[in-house]
Amino acid sequence: MAKAPLKYQLINPLKIRTDPSDLDFPRAQTLAEKKAKSLCPASRLVCWYDATTGESHPKLECSATGKPGWLNYAESCNCDMTVDINDEQFIFIYLSQP
């Protein structure tokens, strides 16, 4: 069964499209940081998800509604900016306000 897209659950998503053939986690994180810092220099990375490996931070269980734990955590921290690279291949969630 195909995994449901997260696009309707993401917090203020900013989309980036790039060539996926040479994209790994460190490159994706650099792209996301540049985008987030260009909009808010004080933004702080709180959560991320790598769909290519299934890894996420923080590693938390899904909620009863099926929402990923890392996304619930981002919401509980009042995160307000998401950088979505290549339609959820990599997702980085930031807090732009202290």
N, C-alpha and C positions, 0 to 999 in steps of 0.2 A: 504494500500500500504506500502511495506517495505521501511524503510529509507535507502538511499544510503550510502554505507560505505565512511568514510572520508579518508581512507588510501592513496589515491592518492593526497590528498590535504595537508597532514600533513608535517611539517617541520622536515627533518632529523629524522624520527621516530626510537626510540630504543624500542624494544618490550620486554615486561616481561609477562611471563605466570605463573599464580599461581592458587591455589585452590579458585574458586569463592565462595564457600559455606561460608567461614569465612572472606570474604573480604568486608570491608566497606570503606567509604571515608577516614577516618583518617589512616587506615592501608595502603590503596593505596597511599596516599600522602607520607607516610613514605618511602614506597618502591621507589617511584619516586624520592624523595629527595636524598636517598642513591645513587641511580643510577646516578643522575645528578651531585651530589657532587663528586662522584668517578671519573668522567670525567673532571669536572671543579669545583674546590672548591668554586669559586666565583659566580657560577651560581645563578640566581634569578628567582623564579617562577613569571610568568606574567599572565598566563591564565590557566584555567582548565575546564574540562567538565566531568560530572558524568552522564553516560547514564542510570544508574538505576533510577535516579530521574528526569533527564532532566535539572538539575541545571547546571549553568555555571558561570564563572566569567571572565571578566565583562559581565554583562547582556546587550547585544546589539542586535539590530535587524539584521536579515539576510540581506545580500546584494542582489542586483537584480539578481545576478547569482545563488543565493541559498546557497552560502557559509555562514556558521554560523558567526554571528557578533564577537564572541570571537576569532575565527580563523583569521578573517580580522584584528582584533586589534593586535593579535600576529604578524602578518606579518608587520603591520604598525610600530611596535616597533622593527623591525629587529630581532625578536627572532630566535634562530638558533638551538634549541634542543627540541625534543618532546619525552616524555616517554609515551608509549601506553601500558596500562595494560589490558591483556585479550581481545585483539582484539577490542579495543575502548570501553570497559566497563568504563574505566577511562582514561582520557587524561590530561597530564600536560605539559605545554609549558614553556620553560625557555629561558632566555637571558644569554648567557655565557660571553658576552663581555660588558664592561662598556659603 
